[in-house]
Amino acid sequence: METRSQPQFNQVLYEQDFYLWIQTTAKLLKDRRFEDVDWENLIEEIESMGRSEKKELKSRLIVLIEHLLKLMYWEAEKAYNARGWRNTIVEQRRQIGLSLEDSPSLRPLLGEMFPDCYCIAREDTLRKYQLSSDLFPTEPPFTLEDVLNSDYLPQ
């Protein structure tokens, strides 16, 4: 009767019980049983974690920009919604700050993603609320530094 090796067993475990796979992999690493680690899936998960961090940062930046745009330009709704928009701006800045505190190497990526995030935020907001395409400028009316600056809050 053929028995499975530990790495093969861990590969099956990965597909059947992800949480148990994580616990098993952590224990194998702590015990320095490197030959028994499911390296292929471990590497894939670590790379995925990095992509998730970047994706979350981009998502929060888009939401932040959306609310800055609404606060700056959407006069028809401002009286009723400005407080909520400001709350969202504060929260998104806080969350972005926490992400950068945990992973400072993400900071340079903000500059790279800012132009794309602005375009997405602009287009999404126009689409969501069926607003005129000329309500928001096609080029950002603020810098990335403004967006991240807790003292920058358009009236």
C-alpha atoms as one frame of an Amber mdcrd trajectory, in Angstrom:
protein
   0.000   0.000   0.000   1.418   3.354  -1.088   1.356   6.218   1.392   1.303
   9.869   0.490   4.252  12.062   1.304   3.653  15.038   3.583   3.936  17.638
   0.756   1.373  15.739  -1.359  -0.934  15.439   1.646  -0.582  19.192   2.253
  -1.476  19.929  -1.375  -4.692  17.926  -0.961  -5.323  19.629   2.380  -4.947
  23.013   0.657  -7.869  22.159  -1.633 -10.054  20.578   1.042  -9.511  22.669
   4.204  -7.677  25.937   3.679  -7.666  26.950   7.346  -6.206  23.602   8.417
  -3.641  23.901   5.604  -2.550  27.288   7.006  -2.254  25.900  10.525  -0.335
  22.852   9.304   2.004  24.946   7.151   2.727  27.347  10.028   3.530  24.406
  12.324   5.817  22.811   9.735   7.687  26.097   9.325   7.994  26.619  13.094
   9.279  23.060  13.456  11.692  23.700  10.563  10.300  20.735   8.649  10.910
  22.510   5.358  10.909  19.306   3.295   7.247  18.757   4.283   6.007  22.229
   3.314   3.666  22.639   0.344   5.891  25.299  -1.210   3.949  25.810  -4.427
   0.737  26.797  -2.681   2.563  28.716   0.045   4.320  30.885  -2.544   1.032
  31.420  -4.380  -0.695  32.531  -1.155   2.101  34.934  -0.221   1.990  36.521
  -3.679  -1.794  36.732  -3.412  -1.512  38.528  -0.070   0.643  41.195  -1.708
  -1.873  41.640  -4.511  -4.688  41.920  -1.953  -2.871  44.657  -0.036  -2.342
  46.617  -3.250  -5.948  46.076  -4.352  -7.313  47.282  -0.996  -5.162  50.406
  -1.137  -6.369  51.167  -4.664  -9.996  50.585  -3.689  -9.740  52.926  -0.702
  -8.050  55.601  -2.804 -10.862  55.402  -5.379 -13.544  55.801  -2.684 -11.636
  58.702  -1.150 -11.376  60.484  -4.510 -15.066  59.854  -5.263 -16.087  61.589
  -2.057 -13.672  64.481  -2.553 -15.139  65.040  -6.012 -18.696  64.962  -4.700
 -17.823  67.387  -1.924 -16.097  69.755  -4.347 -18.504  69.725  -7.277 -21.905
  68.183  -6.595 -23.686  71.266  -5.299 -27.222  69.880  -5.776 -26.627  67.162
  -3.146 -24.051  68.876  -0.968 -26.431  70.290   1.660 -27.892  66.847   2.342
 -24.798  64.679   2.001 -21.680  66.717   2.825 -21.415  65.380   6.364 -21.478
  61.750   5.205 -19.008  62.491   2.435 -16.625  64.111   4.917 -16.978  61.128
   7.266 -16.078  58.776   4.424 -13.092  60.934   3.468 -11.780  60.857   7.046
 -12.297  57.084   7.330 -10.639  56.266   4.002  -7.634  58.430   4.857  -7.359
  56.680   8.209  -7.511  53.234   6.600  -4.960  54.186   3.941  -2.696  55.496
   6.704  -3.025  52.234   8.621  -2.184  50.229   5.496   0.896  52.365   4.863
   1.917  52.039   8.506   1.796  48.244   8.212   3.382  48.168   4.749   5.425
  51.321   4.039   6.644  49.831   0.753   3.132  50.429  -0.641   3.609  54.229
  -0.462   5.448  54.558  -3.819   2.629  52.628  -5.490   0.155  55.383  -4.583
   1.846  57.776  -7.012   1.690  55.178  -9.754  -1.970  54.336  -9.181  -3.260
  57.881  -8.515  -4.008  58.879 -12.152  -5.844  55.622 -12.831  -7.728  55.840
  -9.520  -8.844  59.362 -10.355 -10.219  58.255 -13.743 -12.020  55.287 -12.184
 -13.447  57.399  -9.342 -14.643  60.068 -11.764 -16.240  57.630 -14.193 -17.811
  55.487 -11.457 -19.356  58.478  -9.716 -20.745  59.868 -12.968 -22.212  56.456
 -13.831 -23.588  55.635 -10.368 -25.510  58.862 -10.083 -26.145  59.469 -13.808
 -24.421  62.831 -13.649 -23.361  65.044 -16.525 -19.893  64.157 -17.779 -18.777
  67.763 -17.397 -19.513  67.903 -13.643 -16.026  66.688 -12.699 -12.818  67.705
 -14.488 -11.073  65.044 -16.563  -7.777  65.912 -14.859  -7.479  65.750 -11.060
  -8.202  69.107  -9.400  -5.993  68.057  -6.478  -2.679  66.313  -5.971  -2.079
  62.975  -4.316  -0.600  64.907  -1.404  -3.888  66.838  -1.080  -5.903  63.644
  -1.196  -3.882  62.078   1.619  -3.575  65.258   3.699  -5.995  65.132   6.645
  -6.095  68.949   6.700  -7.250  69.138   3.071 -11.022  69.152   3.043 -12.757
  71.131   0.301 -15.783  73.157   1.328
